[in-house]
Amino acid sequence: MVAIPRLAVTRPASTRLATGRDATPHRPINRAPLPWLAVGLPWVSIMAMSLVTFSPVIASAPVIPPLAFMTLLGWRMLRPSFLPVWAGLPLGAWDDLYSGQPFGSGIVLWSAAMLAMDVIDERFLWRGFMQDWLAAAVLLSAYLLLGASVAGFAAGYPLPLMIGPQWLTTVALFPVVNRLVALLDRVRLLPLRRL
């Protein structure tokens, strides 16, 4: 058998370093994102936002916006088919554990919001930022009003009159939360080998 010598692959001199090594990295093309990060980051981000109620803000009226519900709406508007319709049930139950609302109110309201977003997606296939903000403002207003009504019914006195400042901050901060969700979506789709 005659051995055939292998030809050395040479690259242009512009891609070689002064040490003689190649400057171009040897990376595989079209690497996929981590599966557990791509699937789990939306769920974990919504659940982490439910824990914001543990912040040391002391107020006599509700002022902290429902960041977990806003994050749910942000993910639902950014990636409509990513979260299933039934996602409102476990995420609403998780939020009920930490929000201080009567247990079951988050389950019902989050599930109803997911159904409403499904109807909005079927009705308005192509939406812009203003339509998304308007839909979110309507859903957030209904969520705050119904949540305050349920809490007021459980406490024995009406609370819907006290949610004005919370409603204003919720509607005003939704674009910021939406931008944060878009940033998390970019992180979710990074082609990482390991974290």
N, CA, C and O atoms as a DFTB+ gen file, in Angstrom:
780 C
 N C O
     1  1       0.831      -1.174       0.000
     2  2       0.000       0.000       0.000
     3  2       0.876       1.237       0.000
     4  3       1.867       1.329       0.725
     5  1       0.504       2.131      -0.786
     6  2       1.236       3.384      -0.866
     7  2       0.473       4.420      -0.057
     8  3      -0.724       4.621      -0.261
     9  1       1.157       5.061       0.842
    10  2       0.524       6.087       1.662
    11  2       0.454       7.384       0.889
    12  3       1.443       7.844       0.318
    13  1      -0.708       7.955       0.881
    14  2      -0.903       9.235       0.203
    15  2      -0.714      10.327       1.235
    16  3      -1.393      10.326       2.262
    17  1       0.177      11.246       0.991
    18  2       0.386      12.318       1.984
    19  2      -0.823      13.252       2.015
    20  3      -1.401      13.590       0.982
    21  1      -1.192      13.663       3.255
    22  2      -2.306      14.601       3.415
    23  2      -1.813      16.002       3.152
    24  3      -0.755      16.406       3.634
    25  1      -2.563      16.714       2.409
    26  2      -2.213      18.099       2.137
    27  2      -2.660      18.956       3.309
    28  3      -3.773      18.799       3.809
    29  1      -1.840      19.813       3.724
    30  2      -2.175      20.708       4.817
    31  2      -3.110      21.799       4.303
    32  3      -2.870      22.415       3.265
    33  1      -4.172      22.014       5.053
    34  2      -5.112      23.074       4.673
    35  2      -4.535      24.388       5.165
    36  3      -4.339      24.588       6.363
    37  1      -4.277      25.243       4.260
    38  2      -3.728      26.540       4.642
    39  2      -4.792      27.595       4.442
    40  3      -5.552      27.576       3.474
    41  1      -4.821      28.491       5.365
    42  2      -5.762      29.608       5.284
    43  2      -4.984      30.840       4.869
    44  3      -3.757      30.865       4.966
    45  1      -5.678      31.848       4.414
    46  2      -4.971      33.075       4.036
    47  2      -4.206      33.654       5.214
    48  3      -4.576      33.451       6.370
    49  1      -3.159      34.363       4.917
    50  2      -2.308      34.925       5.970
    51  2      -3.053      35.935       6.820
    52  3      -2.656      36.192       7.957
    53  1      -4.116      36.508       6.301
    54  2      -4.849      37.513       7.070
    55  2      -5.613      36.893       8.244
    56  3      -5.969      37.602       9.186
    57  1      -5.870      35.585       8.203
    58  2      -6.593      34.943       9.301
    59  2      -5.659      34.292      10.303
    60  3      -6.127      33.707      11.279
    61  1      -4.362      34.374      10.094
    62  2      -3.413      33.777      11.029
    63  2      -2.870      34.826      11.983
    64  3      -2.633      35.973      11.604
    65  1      -2.680      34.417      13.215
    66  2      -2.099      35.303      14.213
    67  2      -0.593      35.354      14.037
    68  3      -0.027      34.617      13.230
    69  1       0.055      36.230      14.798
    70  2       1.507      36.347      14.709
    71  2       2.190      35.066      15.174
    72  3       3.317      34.784      14.767
    73  1       1.524      34.292      16.018
    74  2       2.109      33.040      16.502
    75  2       1.984      31.925      15.479
    76  3       2.559      30.851      15.660
    77  1       1.254      32.160      14.426
    78  2       1.086      31.136      13.408
    79  2      -0.195      30.345      13.558
    80  3      -0.541      29.560      12.675
    81  1      -0.921      30.539      14.677
    82  2      -2.189      29.834      14.861
    83  2      -3.287      30.524      14.065
    84  3      -3.158      31.681      13.664
    85  1      -4.364      29.791      13.849
    86  2      -5.498      30.325      13.119
    87  2      -6.297      31.271      14.003
    88  3      -6.527      30.971      15.175
    89  1      -6.722      32.403      13.463
    90  2      -7.502      33.366      14.224
    91  2      -8.997      33.091      14.136
    92  3      -9.769      33.593      14.953
    93  1      -9.406      32.307      13.160
    94  2     -10.833      32.018      13.032
    95  2     -11.214      30.906      13.998
    96  3     -10.553      29.868      14.043
    97  1     -12.273      31.114      14.770
    98  2     -12.663      30.080      15.727
    99  2     -13.280      28.890      15.003
   100  3     -13.897      29.024      13.946
   101  1     -13.094      27.737      15.602
   102  2     -13.667      26.506      15.053
   103  2     -14.939      26.201      15.819
   104  3     -14.926      25.455      16.798
   105  1     -16.053      26.795      15.356
   106  2     -17.345      26.601      16.002
   107  2     -18.291      25.929      15.025
   108  3     -18.239      26.182      13.821
   109  1     -19.138      25.089      15.538
   110  2     -20.146      24.519      14.639
   111  2     -21.188      25.585      14.278
   112  3     -21.516      26.452      15.087
   113  1     -21.683      25.499      13.079
   114  2     -22.687      26.443      12.614
   115  2     -24.066      25.922      12.981
   116  3     -24.286      24.712      13.051
   117  1     -24.983      26.834      13.213
   118  2     -26.381      26.512      13.516
   119  2     -26.528      25.686      14.786
   120  3     -27.266      24.701      14.809
   121  1     -25.830      26.084      15.837
   122  2     -26.004      25.402      17.109
   123  2     -27.359      25.774      17.690
   124  3     -27.761      26.934      17.607
   125  1     -28.057      24.843      18.263
   126  2     -29.386      25.078      18.829
   127  2     -29.257      25.574      20.266
   128  3     -28.248      25.311      20.920
   129  1     -30.266      26.288      20.764
   130  2     -30.224      26.723      22.162
   131  2     -30.412      25.542      23.109
   132  3     -30.848      24.462      22.710
   133  1     -30.072      25.777      24.362
   134  2     -30.279      24.730      25.367
   135  2     -31.774      24.434      25.483
   136  3     -32.565      25.361      25.653
   137  1     -32.178      23.171      25.396
   138  2     -33.616      22.870      25.425
   139  2     -34.287      23.271      26.735
   140  3     -35.395      23.807      26.724
   141  1     -33.631      23.019      27.851
   142  2     -34.269      23.337      29.128
   143  2     -34.347      24.840      29.338
   144  3     -35.260      25.315      30.014
   145  1     -33.411      25.600      28.776
   146  2     -33.475      27.054      28.882
   147  2     -34.541      27.611      27.941
   148  3     -35.274      28.533      28.298
   149  1     -34.620      27.045      26.742
   150  2     -35.593      27.525      25.766
   151  2     -37.027      27.267      26.213
   152  3     -37.919      28.064      25.920
   153  1     -37.254      26.178      26.909
   154  2     -38.610      25.847      27.345
   155  2     -38.905      26.418      28.730
   156  3     -40.024      26.863      28.986
   157  1     -37.929      26.412      29.618
   158  2     -38.189      26.750      31.014
   159  2     -38.097      28.209      31.381
   160  3     -38.679      28.615      32.387
   161  1     -37.387      29.023      30.607
   162  2     -37.191      30.425      31.002
   163  2     -38.491      31.215      31.100
   164  3     -38.632      31.989      32.047
   165  1     -39.452      31.075      30.186
   166  2     -40.706      31.818      30.375
   167  2     -41.442      31.426      31.653
   168  3     -41.954      32.292      32.362
   169  1     -41.498      30.151      31.948
   170  2     -42.188      29.692      33.157
   171  2     -41.485      30.204      34.408
   172  3     -42.129      30.682      35.342
   173  1     -40.154      30.100      34.418
   174  2     -39.394      30.536      35.595
   175  2     -39.475      32.049      35.770
   176  3     -39.555      32.536      36.897
   177  1     -39.455      32.798      34.667
   178  2     -39.525      34.257      34.787
   179  2     -40.878      34.705      35.336
   180  3     -40.938      35.643      36.131
   181  1     -41.953      34.055      34.927
   182  2     -43.276      34.401      35.457
   183  2     -43.366      34.036      36.935
   184  3     -43.910      34.792      37.740
   185  1     -42.826      32.869      37.281
   186  2     -42.870      32.450      38.682
   187  2     -41.988      33.336      39.557
   188  3     -42.326      33.598      40.711
   189  1     -40.864      33.798      39.020
   190  2     -39.988      34.685      39.796
   191  2     -40.639      36.043      40.019
   192  3     -40.452      36.656      41.070
   193  1     -41.393      36.514      39.047
   194  2     -42.076      37.798      39.223
   195  2     -43.180      37.716      40.271
   196  3     -43.559      38.733      40.851
   197  1     -43.695      36.525      40.517
   198  2     -44.686      36.367      41.590
   199  2     -44.065      36.610      42.960
   200  3     -44.761      36.961      43.912
   201  1     -42.757      36.422      43.053
   202  2     -42.073      36.596      44.338
   203  2     -41.751      38.048      44.651
   204  3     -41.208      38.338      45.717
   205  1     -42.072      38.967      43.746
   206  2     -41.794      40.387      43.974
   207  2     -42.611      40.925      45.135
   208  3     -42.240      41.931      45.739
   209  1     -43.718      40.269      45.456
   210  2     -44.536      40.738      46.578
   211  2     -43.809      40.629      47.914
   212  3     -44.266      41.180      48.915
   213  1     -42.689      39.927      47.936
   214  2     -41.879      39.852      49.152
   215  2     -40.973      41.065      49.320
   216  3     -40.210      41.139      50.283
   217  1     -41.050      42.009      48.398
   218  2     -40.194      43.196      48.499
   219  2     -40.603      44.013      49.730
   220  3     -41.761      43.970      50.146
   221  1     -39.668      44.747      50.304
   222  2     -39.956      45.463      51.556
   223  2     -40.675      46.796      51.343
   224  3     -40.304      47.790      51.967
   225  1     -41.684      46.845      50.486
   226  2     -42.482      48.052      50.282
   227  2     -43.665      47.989      51.229
   228  3     -44.448      47.040      51.199
   229  1     -43.792      49.010      52.075
   230  2     -44.891      49.065      53.034
   231  2     -45.793      50.212      52.614
   232  3     -45.365      51.365      52.561
   233  1     -47.038      49.888      52.316
   234  2     -47.995      50.904      51.883
   235  2     -49.366      50.548      52.423
   236  3     -49.669      49.383      52.680
   237  1     -50.193      51.577      52.590
   238  2     -51.541      51.326      53.099
   239  2     -52.515      50.976      51.981
   240  3     -53.639      50.547      52.241
   241  1     -52.085      51.158      50.749
   242  2     -52.916      50.815      49.590
   243  2     -52.063      50.013      48.613
   244  3     -50.835      50.081      48.670
   245  1     -52.687      49.263      47.727
   246  2     -51.900      48.486      46.761
   247  2     -51.204      49.410      45.752
   248  3     -51.855      50.210      45.081
   249  1     -49.888      49.290      45.656
   250  2     -49.122      50.103      44.706
   251  2     -48.264      49.264      43.776
   252  3     -47.967      49.704      42.665
   253  1     -47.861      48.090      44.184
   254  2     -47.005      47.254      43.342
   255  2     -47.860      46.651      42.234
   256  3     -48.870      46.003      42.510
   257  1     -47.462      46.860      40.988
   258  2     -48.248      46.264      39.900
   259  2     -48.109      44.745      39.894
   260  3     -47.125      44.212      40.407
   261  1     -49.074      44.052      39.323
   262  2     -48.988      42.585      39.254
   263  2     -47.973      42.169      38.190
   264  3     -48.345      41.849      37.061
   265  1     -46.699      42.176      38.554
   266  2     -45.625      41.939      37.588
   267  2     -45.670      40.542      36.978
   268  3     -45.317      40.361      35.813
   269  1     -46.098      39.566      37.751
   270  2     -46.174      38.206      37.210
   271  2     -47.241      38.123      36.119
   272  3     -47.017      37.501      35.080
   273  1     -48.390      38.740      36.346
   274  2     -49.443      38.736      35.340
   275  2     -49.021      39.545      34.113
   276  3     -49.339      39.177      32.982
   277  1     -48.305      40.644      34.341
   278  2     -47.798      41.435      33.217
   279  2     -46.777      40.637      32.406
   280  3     -46.744      40.729      31.179
   281  1     -45.949      39.860      33.093
   282  2     -44.972      39.016      32.394
   283  2     -45.669      37.910      31.616
   284  3     -45.253      37.575      30.507
   285  1     -46.720      37.344      32.184
   286  2     -47.505      36.336      31.464
   287  2     -48.082      36.931      30.177
   288  3     -48.005      36.313      29.115
   289  1     -48.656      38.125      30.276
   290  2     -49.201      38.770      29.084
   291  2     -48.097      39.106      28.080
   292  3     -48.297      38.991      26.871
   293  1     -46.939      39.521      28.584
   294  2     -45.820      39.822      27.692
   295  2     -45.359      38.603      26.912
   296  3     -45.141      38.682      25.703
   297  1     -45.211      37.475      27.599
   298  2     -44.820      36.240      26.904
   299  2     -45.899      35.792      25.933
   300  3     -45.600      35.326      24.834
   301  1     -47.160      35.937      26.343
   302  2     -48.266      35.507      25.487
   303  2     -48.358      36.369      24.233
   304  3     -48.704      35.869      23.163
   305  1     -48.053      37.656      24.354
   306  2     -48.111      38.537      23.191
   307  2     -46.881      38.398      22.302
   308  3     -46.971      38.549      21.084
   309  1     -45.746      38.114      22.902
   310  2     -44.519      37.974      22.114
   311  2     -44.474      36.637      21.384
   312  3     -44.160      36.590      20.195
   313  1     -44.781      35.573      22.073
   314  2     -44.792      34.219      21.500
   315  2     -46.168      33.602      21.740
   316  3     -46.345      32.874      22.716
   317  1     -47.145      33.875      20.877
   318  2     -48.530      33.435      21.141
   319  2     -48.700      31.930      21.303
   320  3     -49.531      31.499      22.101
   321  1     -47.955      31.134      20.586
   322  2     -48.170      29.689      20.663
   323  2     -47.251      28.996      21.662
   324  3     -47.286      27.771      21.774
   325  1     -46.437      29.747      22.384
   326  2     -45.471      29.114      23.281
   327  2     -46.133      28.607      24.556
   328  3     -45.972      27.441      24.917
   329  1     -46.873      29.470      25.239
   330  2     -47.559      29.047      26.457
   331  2     -48.924      28.472      26.081
   332  3     -49.693      29.126      25.377
   333  1     -49.230      27.271      26.535
   334  2     -50.549      26.710      26.217
   335  2     -51.648      27.447      26.978
   336  3     -51.370      28.184      27.925
   337  1     -52.877      27.248      26.564
   338  2     -54.005      27.937      27.198
   339  2     -54.139      27.521      28.658
   340  3     -54.545      28.329      29.494
   341  1     -53.807      26.277      28.977
   342  2     -53.948      25.800      30.347
   343  2     -52.845      26.323      31.273
   344  3     -52.861      26.021      32.467
   345  1     -51.901      27.090      30.758
   346  2     -50.804      27.594      31.594
   347  2     -51.293      28.554      32.669
   348  3     -50.611      28.761      33.673
   349  1     -52.468      29.141      32.468
   350  2     -53.009      30.037      33.489
   351  2     -53.329      29.332      34.786
   352  3     -53.292      29.948      35.852
   353  1     -53.642      28.053      34.716
   354  2     -54.002      27.310      35.927
   355  2     -52.821      27.130      36.874
   356  3     -52.919      27.567      38.021
   357  1     -51.698      26.509      36.463
   358  2     -50.603      26.336      37.430
   359  2     -49.910      27.650      37.776
   360  3     -49.496      27.846      38.918
   361  1     -49.779      28.551      36.803
   362  2     -49.116      29.825      37.106
   363  2     -49.987      30.712      37.995
   364  3     -49.474      31.432      38.852
   365  1     -51.302      30.659      37.789
   366  2     -52.206      31.396      38.669
   367  2     -52.200      30.833      40.085
   368  3     -52.278      31.585      41.056
   369  1     -52.106      29.506      40.202
   370  2     -52.025      28.887      41.531
   371  2     -50.730      29.289      42.233
   372  3     -50.731      29.562      43.433
   373  1     -49.629      29.324      41.487
   374  2     -48.353      29.754      42.062
   375  2     -48.444      31.201      42.531
   376  3     -47.953      31.539      43.609
   377  1     -49.070      32.054      41.727
   378  2     -49.209      33.458      42.101
   379  2     -50.126      33.623      43.308
   380  3     -49.901      34.496      44.146
   381  1     -51.148      32.797      43.399
   382  2     -52.037      32.866      44.565
   383  2     -51.305      32.568      45.866
   384  3     -51.648      33.107      46.918
   385  1     -50.299      31.709      45.788
   386  2     -49.553      31.364      46.999
   387  2     -48.769      32.551      47.541
   388  3     -48.544      32.636      48.748
   389  1     -48.348      33.468      46.674
   390  2     -47.452      34.548      47.093
   391  2     -48.064      35.940      46.995
   392  3     -47.485      36.892      47.518
   393  1     -49.209      36.090      46.349
   394  2     -49.738      37.449      46.149
   395  2     -50.584      37.948      47.307
   396  3     -50.768      39.157      47.447
   397  1     -51.094      37.076      48.122
   398  2     -51.959      37.499      49.218
   399  2     -53.427      37.538      48.828
   400  3     -54.281      37.845      49.660
   401  1     -53.727      37.234      47.584
   402  2     -55.127      37.162      47.144
   403  2     -55.751      35.880      47.679
   404  3     -55.034      34.933      48.004
   405  1     -57.085      35.838      47.776
   406  2     -57.730      34.567      48.154
   407  2     -57.378      33.481      47.149
   408  3     -57.371      33.713      45.940
   409  1     -57.086      32.292      47.666
   410  2     -56.652      31.210      46.783
   411  2     -57.756      30.855      45.800
   412  3     -58.902      30.638      46.190
   413  1     -57.404      30.799      44.531
   414  2     -58.348      30.498      43.476
   415  2     -58.629      31.693      42.583
   416  3     -59.025      31.528      41.429
   417  1     -58.427      32.903      43.110
   418  2     -58.702      34.079      42.279
   419  2     -57.699      34.181      41.132
   420  3     -58.081      34.501      40.006
   421  1     -56.429      33.914      41.402
   422  2     -55.426      33.947      40.343
   423  2     -55.645      32.841      39.327
   424  3     -55.440      33.041      38.130
   425  1     -56.060      31.680      39.802
   426  2     -56.315      30.560      38.889
   427  2     -57.405      30.935      37.892
   428  3     -57.257      30.731      36.687
   429  1     -58.501      31.486      38.409
   430  2     -59.628      31.845      37.541
   431  2     -59.265      33.017      36.636
   432  3     -59.529      32.972      35.435
   433  1     -58.665      34.061      37.195
   434  2     -58.387      35.258      36.408
   435  2     -57.284      35.017      35.372
   436  3     -57.382      35.516      34.251
   437  1     -56.252      34.273      35.718
   438  2     -55.183      33.996      34.757
   439  2     -55.686      33.079      33.644
   440  3     -55.324      33.260      32.482
   441  1     -56.518      32.096      33.994
   442  2     -57.079      31.221      32.962
   443  2     -58.004      31.998      32.043
   444  3     -57.989      31.792      30.830
   445  1     -58.820      32.900      32.615
   446  2     -59.704      33.722      31.790
   447  2     -58.892      34.646      30.884
   448  3     -59.274      34.885      29.739
   449  1     -57.777      35.165      31.390
   450  2     -56.925      36.037      30.562
   451  2     -56.281      35.252      29.420
   452  3     -56.147      35.769      28.311
   453  1     -55.888      34.021      29.683
   454  2     -55.315      33.205      28.602
   455  2     -56.370      32.900      27.535
   456  3     -56.066      32.901      26.342
   457  1     -57.599      32.641      27.961
   458  2     -58.678      32.428      26.992
   459  2     -58.974      33.710      26.213
   460  3     -59.211      33.665      25.006
   461  1     -58.961      34.842      26.897
   462  2     -59.198      36.123      26.224
   463  2     -58.084      36.431      25.226
   464  3     -58.350      36.936      24.135
   465  1     -56.850      36.131      25.592
   466  2     -55.744      36.355      24.647
   467  2     -55.860      35.429      23.443
   468  3     -55.472      35.803      22.336
   469  1     -56.388      34.230      23.646
   470  2     -56.608      33.316      22.531
   471  2     -57.653      33.882      21.568
   472  3     -57.499      33.788      20.350
   473  1     -58.719      34.472      22.126
   474  2     -59.744      35.098      21.289
   475  2     -59.180      36.317      20.563
   476  3     -59.479      36.529      19.387
   477  1     -58.374      37.112      21.247
   478  2     -57.758      38.290      20.620
   479  2     -56.829      37.859      19.489
   480  3     -56.801      38.488      18.431
   481  1     -56.075      36.796      19.710
   482  2     -55.173      36.304      18.657
   483  2     -55.941      35.810      17.434
   484  3     -55.481      35.979      16.305
   485  1     -57.099      35.205      17.647
   486  2     -57.895      34.733      16.511
   487  2     -58.563      35.881      15.778
   488  3     -58.694      35.845      14.555
   489  1     -58.988      36.900      16.515
   490  2     -59.682      38.032      15.910
   491  2     -58.733      38.958      15.158
   492  3     -58.993      39.335      14.015
   493  1     -57.639      39.317      15.804
   494  2     -56.688      40.274      15.235
   495  2     -55.369      39.554      14.997
   496  3     -54.529      39.456      15.891
   497  1     -55.200      39.053      13.780
   498  2     -54.000      38.275      13.480
   499  2     -52.750      39.143      13.476
   500  3     -51.708      38.730      13.985
   501  1     -52.840      40.331      12.914
   502  2     -51.683      41.219      12.821
   503  2     -51.928      42.410      13.727
   504  3     -52.801      43.238      13.469
   505  1     -51.143      42.482      14.793
   506  2     -51.280      43.584      15.743
   507  2     -49.961      44.317      15.849
   508  3     -48.889      43.742      15.659
   509  1     -50.063      45.590      16.153
   510  2     -48.885      46.396      16.412
   511  2     -48.715      46.621      17.900
   512  3     -49.424      46.038      18.721
   513  1     -47.757      47.482      18.234
   514  2     -47.462      47.730      19.643
   515  2     -48.640      48.395      20.346
   516  3     -48.957      48.042      21.481
   517  1     -49.290      49.351      19.689
   518  2     -50.402      50.058      20.329
   519  2     -51.591      49.127      20.582
   520  3     -52.254      49.231      21.614
   521  1     -51.858      48.222      19.644
   522  2     -52.956      47.278      19.857
   523  2     -52.632      46.319      20.995
   524  3     -53.508      45.974      21.788
   525  1     -51.364      45.886      21.079
   526  2     -50.963      45.020      22.192
   527  2     -51.073      45.756      23.523
   528  3     -51.520      45.190      24.521
   529  1     -50.661      47.020      23.529
   530  2     -50.732      47.801      24.766
   531  2     -52.184      48.026      25.165
   532  3     -52.515      47.964      26.349
   533  1     -53.053      48.284      24.194
   534  2     -54.471      48.472      24.493
   535  2     -55.087      47.184      25.026
   536  3     -55.832      47.213      26.006
   537  1     -54.784      46.053      24.388
   538  2     -55.303      44.769      24.872
   539  2     -54.780      44.465      26.272
   540  3     -55.521      43.981      27.128
   541  1     -53.507      44.749      26.497
   542  2     -52.936      44.513      27.827
   543  2     -53.557      45.450      28.854
   544  3     -53.811      45.042      29.987
   545  1     -53.805      46.706      28.472
   546  2     -54.419      47.647      29.414
   547  2     -55.820      47.197      29.804
   548  3     -56.210      47.314      30.966
   549  1     -56.580      46.683      28.839
   550  2     -57.928      46.195      29.145
   551  2     -57.849      44.959      30.043
   552  3     -58.578      44.867      31.031
   553  1     -56.982      44.023      29.713
   554  2     -56.865      42.804      30.533
   555  2     -56.316      43.112      31.922
   556  3     -56.774      42.536      32.909
   557  1     -55.337      44.017      32.009
   558  2     -54.782      44.378      33.312
   559  2     -55.812      45.127      34.157
   560  3     -55.894      44.912      35.366
   561  1     -56.591      45.999      33.534
   562  2     -57.629      46.718      34.275
   563  2     -58.677      45.749      34.813
   564  3     -59.086      45.844      35.971
   565  1     -59.109      44.817      33.963
   566  2     -60.088      43.818      34.419
   567  2     -59.509      42.955      35.526
   568  3     -60.200      42.625      36.490
   569  1     -58.214      42.583      35.385
   570  2     -57.572      41.753      36.405
   571  2     -57.499      42.489      37.746
   572  3     -57.815      41.917      38.789
   573  1     -57.086      43.746      37.715
   574  2     -56.984      44.511      38.962
   575  2     -58.352      44.744      39.590
   576  3     -58.513      44.607      40.803
   577  1     -59.334      45.095      38.769
   578  2     -60.670      45.370      39.296
   579  2     -61.306      44.110      39.878
   580  3     -61.866      44.147      40.974
   581  1     -61.222      43.004      39.154
   582  2     -61.812      41.756      39.657
   583  2     -61.033      41.207      40.854
   584  3     -61.629      40.680      41.794
   585  1     -59.697      41.329      40.819
   586  2     -58.900      40.883      41.961
   587  2     -59.190      41.692      43.212
   588  3     -59.268      41.139      44.309
   589  1     -59.353      43.013      43.052
   590  2     -59.692      43.857      44.206
   591  2     -61.101      43.566      44.693
   592  3     -61.368      43.626      45.894
   593  1     -62.004      43.251      43.776
   594  2     -63.372      42.913      44.190
   595  2     -63.399      41.613      44.982
   596  3     -64.075      41.519      46.006
   597  1     -62.666      40.613      44.510
   598  2     -62.609      39.338      45.239
   599  2     -61.973      39.538      46.607
   600  3     -62.464      39.007      47.604
   601  1     -60.877      40.304      46.662
   602  2     -60.220      40.553      47.951
   603  2     -61.121      41.374      48.873
   604  3     -61.150      41.137      50.080
   605  1     -61.855      42.333      48.313
   606  2     -62.777      43.126      49.130
   607  2     -63.940      42.309      49.634
   608  3     -64.402      42.509      50.757
   609  1     -64.424      41.383      48.812
   610  2     -65.499      40.498      49.251
   611  2     -65.020      39.594      50.382
   612  3     -65.755      39.334      51.335
   613  1     -63.769      39.114      50.268
   614  2     -63.224      38.254      51.326
   615  2     -62.945      39.047      52.597
   616  3     -63.081      38.513      53.698
   617  1     -62.551      40.336      52.459
   618  2     -62.227      41.147      53.633
   619  2     -63.460      41.796      54.248
   620  3     -63.449      42.137      55.431
   621  1     -64.516      41.971      53.469
   622  2     -65.739      42.541      54.017
   623  2     -65.911      44.020      53.714
   624  3     -66.896      44.609      54.160
   625  1     -65.014      44.640      52.988
   626  2     -65.181      46.051      52.600
   627  2     -64.655      46.227      51.181
   628  3     -63.768      45.492      50.746
   629  1     -65.204      47.205      50.460
   630  2     -64.834      47.348      49.041
   631  2     -63.421      47.893      48.861
   632  3     -63.035      48.885      49.479
   633  1     -62.663      47.221      48.001
   634  2     -61.306      47.669      47.698
   635  2     -61.131      48.272      46.303
   636  3     -60.107      48.912      46.065
   637  1     -62.074      48.104      45.363
   638  2     -61.816      48.621      44.018
   639  2     -61.575      50.121      43.956
   640  3     -61.002      50.604      42.979
   641  1     -61.991      50.864      44.958
   642  2     -61.769      52.311      44.943
   643  2     -60.315      52.676      45.206
   644  3     -59.906      53.799      44.912
   645  1     -59.534      51.767      45.745
   646  2     -58.161      52.076      46.148
   647  2     -57.113      51.677      45.109
   648  3     -55.922      51.867      45.354
   649  1     -57.509      51.138      43.971
   650  2     -56.515      50.622      43.029
   651  2     -56.106      51.630      41.964
   652  3     -55.430      51.254      41.007
   653  1     -56.485      52.882      42.095
   654  2     -56.142      53.905      41.095
   655  2     -54.647      54.033      40.844
   656  3     -54.218      53.919      39.695
   657  1     -53.828      54.267      41.884
   658  2     -52.381      54.373      41.645
   659  2     -51.762      53.085      41.094
   660  3     -50.872      53.125      40.244
   661  1     -52.241      51.961      41.585
   662  2     -51.726      50.679      41.090
   663  2     -52.091      50.501      39.623
   664  3     -51.280      49.999      38.845
   665  1     -53.280      50.898      39.236
   666  2     -53.702      50.776      37.846
   667  2     -52.842      51.655      36.946
   668  3     -52.421      51.221      35.874
   669  1     -52.578      52.896      37.377
   670  2     -51.751      53.796      36.563
   671  2     -50.332      53.259      36.383
   672  3     -49.800      53.274      35.273
   673  1     -49.723      52.788      37.458
   674  2     -48.361      52.254      37.326
   675  2     -48.348      50.966      36.512
   676  3     -47.385      50.699      35.794
   677  1     -49.401      50.168      36.614
   678  2     -49.465      48.920      35.854
   679  2     -49.530      49.190      34.359
   680  3     -48.781      48.593      33.586
   681  1     -50.413      50.080      33.950
   682  2     -50.559      50.377      32.522
   683  2     -49.315      51.095      31.990
   684  3     -48.894      50.855      30.858
   685  1     -48.727      51.978      32.809
   686  2     -47.544      52.713      32.353
   687  2     -46.302      51.820      32.272
   688  3     -45.440      52.048      31.424
   689  1     -46.197      50.807      33.139
   690  2     -45.010      49.957      33.156
   691  2     -45.097      48.758      32.222
   692  3     -44.118      48.025      32.075
   693  1     -46.246      48.542      31.588
   694  2     -46.341      47.370      30.724
   695  2     -45.334      47.383      29.575
   696  3     -44.769      46.327      29.288
   697  1     -45.069      48.505      28.897
   698  2     -44.035      48.475      27.850
   699  2     -42.656      48.092      28.377
   700  3     -41.883      47.440      27.674
   701  1     -42.342      48.493      29.608
   702  2     -41.044      48.129      30.199
   703  2     -40.985      46.625      30.436
   704  3     -39.978      45.985      30.133
   705  1     -42.054      46.067      30.972
   706  2     -42.104      44.619      31.198
   707  2     -42.066      43.875      29.863
   708  3     -41.445      42.819      29.751
   709  1     -42.729      44.429      28.863
   710  2     -42.712      43.809      27.543
   711  2     -41.305      43.811      26.964
   712  3     -40.897      42.838      26.328
   713  1     -40.568      44.877      27.172
   714  2     -39.176      44.948      26.701
   715  2     -38.300      43.960      27.455
   716  3     -37.413      43.343      26.866
   717  1     -38.541      43.804      28.757
   718  2     -37.805      42.824      29.551
   719  2     -38.080      41.405      29.060
   720  3     -37.172      40.576      29.008
   721  1     -39.324      41.129      28.703
   722  2     -39.673      39.811      28.165
   723  2     -38.979      39.583      26.828
   724  3     -38.518      38.476      26.550
   725  1     -38.899      40.621      25.997
   726  2     -38.197      40.483      24.713
   727  2     -36.710      40.210      24.935
   728  3     -36.108      39.431      24.196
   729  1     -36.117      40.843      25.943
   730  2     -34.714      40.583      26.271
   731  2     -34.532      39.150      26.761
   732  3     -33.581      38.474      26.369
   733  1     -35.439      38.687      27.613
   734  2     -35.375      37.295      28.085
   735  2     -35.572      36.314      26.939
   736  3     -35.003      35.222      26.950
   737  1     -36.377      36.697      25.950
   738  2     -36.572      35.821      24.802
   739  2     -35.289      35.702      23.984
   740  3     -34.991      34.636      23.446
   741  1     -34.531      36.791      23.890
   742  2     -33.245      36.721      23.188
   743  2     -32.259      35.845      23.948
   744  3     -31.502      35.087      23.341
   745  1     -32.265      35.946      25.283
   746  2     -31.399      35.087      26.101
   747  2     -31.827      33.630      25.959
   748  3     -30.987      32.731      25.905
   749  1     -33.118      33.405      25.900
   750  2     -33.660      32.045      25.788
   751  2     -33.201      31.361      24.507
   752  3     -33.010      30.145      24.495
   753  1     -33.024      32.106      23.450
   754  2     -32.682      31.526      22.164
   755  2     -31.197      31.603      21.825
   756  3     -30.807      31.319      20.692
   757  1     -30.367      31.982      22.791
   758  2     -28.924      32.002      22.546
   759  2     -28.408      30.587      22.305
   760  3     -28.815      29.661      23.006
   761  1     -27.531      30.403      21.339
   762  2     -27.004      29.056      21.089
   763  2     -25.885      28.709      22.070
   764  3     -24.714      28.677      21.694
   765  1     -26.237      28.456      23.290
   766  2     -25.272      28.137      24.342
   767  2     -24.987      26.644      24.374
   768  3     -25.883      25.828      24.158
   769  1     -23.741      26.294      24.643
   770  2     -23.395      24.892      24.806
   771  2     -23.748      24.438      26.221
   772  3     -24.272      23.342      26.420
   773  1     -23.462      25.275      27.177
   774  2     -23.829      25.007      28.568
   775  2     -23.941      26.335      29.283
   776  3     -23.418      27.344      28.810
   777  1     -24.617      26.344      30.416
   778  2     -24.823      27.571      31.154
   779  2     -23.976      27.601      32.381
   780  3     -24.018      28.572      33.137
